[in-house]
Amino acid sequence: MPIDSIWSYAPELGPAQQQDLTGYTVVASDGTVGHVDRQADHHGMRHLVVDTGVWVFGRSMLVPVGVVTGIDTADRKVTLTCTRAEVKAAPRFRTDSETMDPAYLTEVGAYYHGLPPHETRAG
């Protein structure tokens, strides 16, 4: 997958990718990660800011939309290709200004792009 595609929804998600995903539950391949706090598109790098609650000590995580494999609008659920451990190991998200920092976004994109391929799960 080209690195640019880490910042774009998969075409098969169709019109669901245009939805406001705020509040949707985020589910990794092996369990719940948290919920979408907000979504953004800075410097052409579309991403979700996910509130992990107490799972990662109240931290938020920045997740590129290229790892989204499913958007279930009925159940308000976003499914990711990666595991909970992979999300947790991503470059640390500290401040809101990082969602507009091209260097930070590039670091996050490179991390997710470098993950081993996973079997995709729709849902």
C-alpha positions as CSV (number, residue, x, y, z in Angstrom):
1,M,0.0,0.0,0.0
2,P,1.4,3.4,-0.9
3,I,2.0,5.6,2.2
4,D,-0.5,8.2,0.8
5,S,-3.3,5.7,1.2
6,I,-2.8,5.5,4.9
7,W,-4.6,8.9,5.0
8,S,-7.5,7.9,2.8
9,Y,-10.5,5.7,3.5
10,A,-10.7,2.5,1.4
11,P,-12.9,3.1,-1.6
12,E,-15.2,0.2,-0.6
13,L,-16.4,2.1,2.4
14,G,-18.4,4.2,0.0
15,P,-20.7,7.0,1.3
16,A,-20.1,5.9,5.0
17,Q,-16.7,7.6,4.9
18,Q,-18.5,11.0,4.6
19,Q,-20.3,10.4,7.9
20,D,-19.6,12.3,11.1
21,L,-18.0,9.6,13.2
22,T,-17.8,11.5,16.4
23,G,-18.9,9.2,19.3
24,Y,-18.6,6.0,17.3
25,T,-17.0,3.1,19.0
26,V,-13.5,2.2,17.6
27,V,-12.8,-1.6,17.5
28,A,-9.4,-3.1,16.7
29,S,-9.1,-6.6,15.3
30,D,-8.9,-7.9,18.9
31,G,-11.2,-5.7,20.9
32,T,-12.4,-2.2,21.6
33,V,-10.0,0.7,21.6
34,G,-12.3,3.6,22.6
35,H,-14.5,6.1,20.8
36,V,-14.0,8.8,18.1
37,D,-13.5,12.1,19.9
38,R,-13.1,14.0,16.6
39,Q,-12.0,13.7,13.0
40,A,-9.7,15.9,11.0
41,D,-8.1,16.4,7.6
42,H,-5.0,18.6,8.0
43,H,-2.4,18.7,5.2
44,G,-4.5,16.1,3.3
45,M,-3.9,13.6,6.2
46,R,-7.4,12.4,7.3
47,H,-7.4,10.9,10.7
48,L,-9.5,10.2,13.8
49,V,-8.6,11.2,17.3
50,V,-9.7,8.3,19.5
51,D,-10.4,8.8,23.2
52,T,-9.2,5.5,24.8
53,G,-10.7,6.2,28.2
54,V,-8.9,4.3,31.0
55,W,-7.5,1.7,28.6
56,V,-4.4,3.7,27.9
57,F,-4.4,5.9,31.0
58,G,-6.9,8.3,29.6
59,R,-4.8,9.1,26.5
60,S,-6.1,9.9,23.1
61,M,-4.6,8.3,20.0
62,L,-4.4,9.6,16.5
63,V,-5.4,6.9,13.9
64,P,-5.1,7.5,10.2
65,V,-8.3,6.6,8.3
66,G,-6.4,4.2,6.0
67,V,-6.5,1.6,8.7
68,V,-10.3,1.8,8.9
69,T,-11.9,-1.4,7.3
70,G,-15.5,-0.9,8.3
71,I,-18.0,1.8,9.3
72,D,-21.2,0.5,10.7
73,T,-23.6,3.5,10.9
74,A,-26.4,1.4,12.5
75,D,-24.2,0.2,15.4
76,R,-22.1,3.4,15.4
77,K,-18.9,1.4,15.1
78,V,-15.6,1.9,13.3
79,T,-13.5,-1.2,12.7
80,L,-9.6,-1.1,12.3
81,T,-7.2,-3.5,10.6
82,C,-4.7,-3.3,13.5
83,T,-4.6,-4.7,17.0
84,R,-5.1,-2.9,20.3
85,A,-1.4,-3.3,21.0
86,E,-0.4,-1.8,17.7
87,V,-2.7,1.2,18.3
88,K,-1.2,1.6,21.8
89,A,2.4,1.4,20.4
90,A,1.8,4.2,17.9
91,P,3.6,7.5,18.3
92,R,2.2,9.3,21.4
93,F,-0.4,11.9,20.9
94,R,0.1,14.7,23.4
95,T,-1.6,17.9,22.3
96,D,-4.3,19.0,19.8
97,S,-1.7,21.1,17.9
98,E,-0.1,17.8,16.8
99,T,-3.2,17.1,14.6
100,M,-1.9,20.0,12.4
101,D,1.8,19.2,12.6
102,P,3.0,17.7,9.3
103,A,6.1,16.1,11.0
104,Y,4.0,14.4,13.7
105,L,1.4,13.3,11.1
106,T,4.2,11.9,8.9
107,E,5.6,9.9,11.9
108,V,2.2,8.5,12.6
109,G,1.6,7.6,9.0
110,A,5.0,5.9,8.7
111,Y,4.3,3.9,11.8
112,Y,0.9,2.6,10.6
113,H,2.1,2.1,7.1
114,G,5.0,-0.1,8.4
115,L,2.6,-2.5,10.3
116,P,2.5,-6.0,9.0
117,P,-0.6,-6.7,6.8
118,H,-3.6,-8.1,8.6
119,E,-6.6,-10.0,7.3
120,T,-9.3,-7.3,6.8
121,R,-12.6,-7.7,8.6
122,A,-15.7,-5.9,7.4
123,G,-18.1,-4.6,9.9
